[in-house]
């Protein structure tokens, strides 16, 4: 999976409940922004995007800011067998248009392979997909 030193935290069932709560909060932001009611998938692979704080006082428990998240779901189809789908990805508006998705995209492709992307897809994401050179073709699911 994606190394944590890339400021990506991978959540699993053993992850701290406060991190899972942060993931659910960001999922809620995604749903509200896109007026989309998505049923949370408890079996997804959840990722949090973080950065080290630059505050004068670095104190526990949060030496990192969480500014985004995404969820991958594993589905089984007759055509592809087991297959990863990027269910959603969301960044705080302050962190958008900074090349963050482009930076992490190769690692997502490396770890999740020729994943599909679940619709609906925002205009920003469609624009991003048109301007990258993916190692594989990602179809809309």
C-alpha positions, 0 to 999 in steps of 0.5 A, spaced: 500 500 500 501 507 499 507 508 504 505 513 510 511 517 509 507 520 503 503 524 508 497 518 506 494 515 512 491 508 510 485 506 514 483 499 516 479 496 521 484 497 527 485 504 525 484 509 531 477 511 531 478 518 531 481 517 524 475 513 522 471 519 525 475 524 521 474 520 514 467 520 515 467 527 516 470 528 510 465 523 506 460 528 509 463 534 506 463 530 499 456 528 500 454 535 502 458 539 496 456 535 491 448 534 493 450 526 493 447 521 498 452 516 498 451 510 503 457 509 507 461 503 505 464 500 511 468 495 507 472 500 503 479 502 503 479 509 506 485 514 505 486 520 509 491 526 506 495 529 511 500 535 511 505 536 517 503 542 521 507 548 521 504 551 527 509 554 532 506 549 538 506 542 535 502 539 540 499 532 541 495 529 538 495 532 531 502 533 529 498 533 522 492 536 518 488 532 515 485 536 508 482 530 504 480 523 503 478 518 498 475 511 498 476 505 494 471 499 494 473 492 491 467 490 487 467 483 483 464 483 476 464 477 471 468 481 466 474 483 470 473 479 477 475 483 483 476 490 481 478 496 485 473 502 484 475 509 486 468 511 490 470 518 491 475 523 493 475 530 496 480 535 498 478 541 503 477 547 498 484 551 500 488 545 498 485 544 491 488 546 485 495 545 488 497 538 484 496 534 490 492 529 486 497 529 480 502 528 486 499 522 489 496 519 482 502 514 480 501 511 487 494 510 487 495 507 480 501 502 483 496 500 489 490 499 486 491 498 479 487 499 473 481 502 477 475 505 475 472 511 477 465 511 480 460 517 477 458 522 478 464 525 477 465 533 478 467 537 472 474 538 476 475 531 476 473 530 469 478 536 467 484 532 471 483 526 468 483 529 461 490 532 462 494 527 466 497 521 462 495 515 466 499 509 466 492 505 465 486 507 462 481 508 468 473 507 466 467 510 469 463 506 473 
